[in-house]
Amino acid sequence: MKKILIALFIVVSVNAQNWQEIRTIFNPTGVEMKKFTAPVFYDIDDDGMQDMLLCYLSSNAKLYINKSDSSAIRFIEDTVYLKQIKLLDPTNNYTYAVWVDLNGDGTPDLVTGGFKGFTAFYNLGTYEAPQWVKKDSVFLNVNPLIGTDPKPEFGDLDGDGDFDLLAGIGESILGGPEPGITLGFRNVGSATNPVFESYPAFVNGIADAGRNSYPALADLDGDGDLDLLLGRDLSSFMYYRNTGTVNAPAWTYVNQYIVTETSHYWKNPAFVDFDNDGDLDLIYGTDEGNILSYQNNGTSSQPLYQYNGSWFRVIKVNGMSTISLADYDHDGDLDLLTGTVLGGVRLIRNDGTRTEPNFVLTPGNFGNMSVGSAAYPSFVDFNNDGAYDVVTGARDGMVYLYLNTNGSYSTANWFYGIDVGWTSTPTAADLDGDGDIDLLIGAETAADVTFLENTGNNNFVKNQSFITGINFGSYNRLAFGDVDNDGDYDLLIGNLFGDLKFYRNIGTPTQPAWQEESSLLAGIPKRDQNSSPGIGDIDGDTRPDLLIGDGDGNFVVYKNLFAPVSVKEPVEVPGDFTVSAAYPNPFNGSTRFEYFTGKDGIVTVKLMNTIGQVLFAEKITGSNPGRNFYDLDPGKFGLSSGVYFVSFERGGKSDVKKIIYLK
């Protein structure tokens, strides 16, 4: 018998390479955007492109090195350059930061602002080999005056060749100056040894910005002196033109200068020549975490700022994103349904393909759905009409159902009276293999988690026996999915604190039994808060990928690498025929089979019901030696939900696989 040499792929239990984060699916630039962002720019690696330090309100800053080219804007996170700073001062929160060369050695130093006031870190090395030294003496005269929420900004305001300092004042938790004011400090030292002293003349005429002041200095009219743009916790900026001189600023408020959107607050501005055309563009962070860019399409002296959404494009929601994947529009790829912190339900449509997704956030609440707060929606076809209904949880602990009738959604009271206390998080699956959909409802406490068995005709009965042995923990956020590709549902559990747990179903498609194997998730870092998992093959390789929503409204993708790892030696496989299990399975829409054939030949596929009747048959003439794929959509034949069998035959060899179709 002729034999074919192929590489045999084996699924192993756990290794550090089970999952690979793919940021660019929902975030083409590769920059992670959390709530309350504050970007600052500098060409750290001296390659002519602006790198970005992105500060956050609730976590340490991240450095992103600009690796863009003519085809796309891309950033790569640098985890090495600032590592020593975090060791020098592990409790510094880096809410705000700015690059400035305080010691005059030509290498940018870093000044951070936060609950400790201002902190200076001098880089006595290079980008390739940084040597950070913390300099506590730099702001000895400043920190007692600025409270616990200050924003630093540097510029030569008196024309003496060194950096002076402005401090925007925020809401200090331990007392401090009036929030929203801006304080001035003059450098009475030198360009290599700064000494800052209070100097109110620098800020004469600058009004209270309201709660927070985020100053940005730049020559915005091309007259050679520094002008001032104040961001604030309101929907607009405050612009002050310097009508004085380079030695003595005089601030004149200009009502309209930069016209930007007005839907965000926490506007934290930075001026930078991002497109390298010789003038300054405006980029700022926001409350929701989006980084907004206004490209200067005018000149240095007559700027014309126009929104450019391509620079920092991201797909996210305003908080507490969740994951439900299904082929909603029946175009062969997976779309995404998500909840939001404000209770809305949003559809993120996949306009790409099964193997190359391209997600687009559609405008407005999907189906006009809104549940007040903390929506947790899932696609599910409860009434078996081939159209996706939506079941969603909410902050109030209730469960809401929206039935789909010809694309129009209306509420139904099937789950009226179900109340799990607070923060319901339902996920749907046919756990008992009877062809209809059951419902598991997460809750604030483990004791309130509820399983509703669908006993037929959408009659739901509480039956906790299906979830025996699961430690749900508090504030759980649930998702069913066939993670190990064995034809039954496994369970993923996220929570308020950003953790993830995995329970493998070691039972059967009709009688689940649970075993915690969270080590399978090794290498996946916890989110800051509200990790909401979901499972689906979004790259078309037949392996279930992991998606996670979080409290910041992001979507994170981990590609499943599950060791298909190649064994060291090639394995001889007879030149006959083998077929892998279908994935996904159970499924709604289509499922995919992977089969190996040793030589050219006709492959016959038959779809059969449970009594062996052939419902569909097809001959495949294009199979090549080696690996092949076959996609099957039972809905094309008008079939209802249930158990079916698929037979593959070639050259007298056959293999039969069981599938569970959920219409």
Protein Blocks (a to p, Z undefined) as FASTA:
>chain_A
ZZdddddddddfbdcklpccdfklmmmnopacdehiadddddfkonopacdddddfkbcc
dddddfbdfkbccddddfklmmmmmmmmmmbgolaccdddfkonopacdddddjkopadd
ddfbdfklccddddfklmmmmmmmnojadcdddddfkonopacddddddddfkbpadehi
acddddfbbfklccddddfklmgoiacebhiacdddddfkonopacdddddfbfbdcddd
dfbbfklccddddfblbdcdfkbghiacddddfkonopacdddddfkopacddddfbbfk
lccddddfklmgccddfehpadddddfkonopacdddddfkopacddddfbbfklccddd
dehjehhiaehiapacddddfkonopacdddddfkopacddddeehiacddfklgoiagh
iapadddddfkonopacdddddfbfklpccdddebjhiacddfklmgoiagbghiacddd
dfkonopacdddddfkopacddddfbbfklccddddfklmgoiacdfbhpacddddfkon
opacdddddfkopacddddfkhpacdfbdcdddfbbdcddddddddehiaddddddfbgc
ddddddddfkopafbdcddfkbcehjddddddfklnopacddddddddeehiacdddddd
dZZ
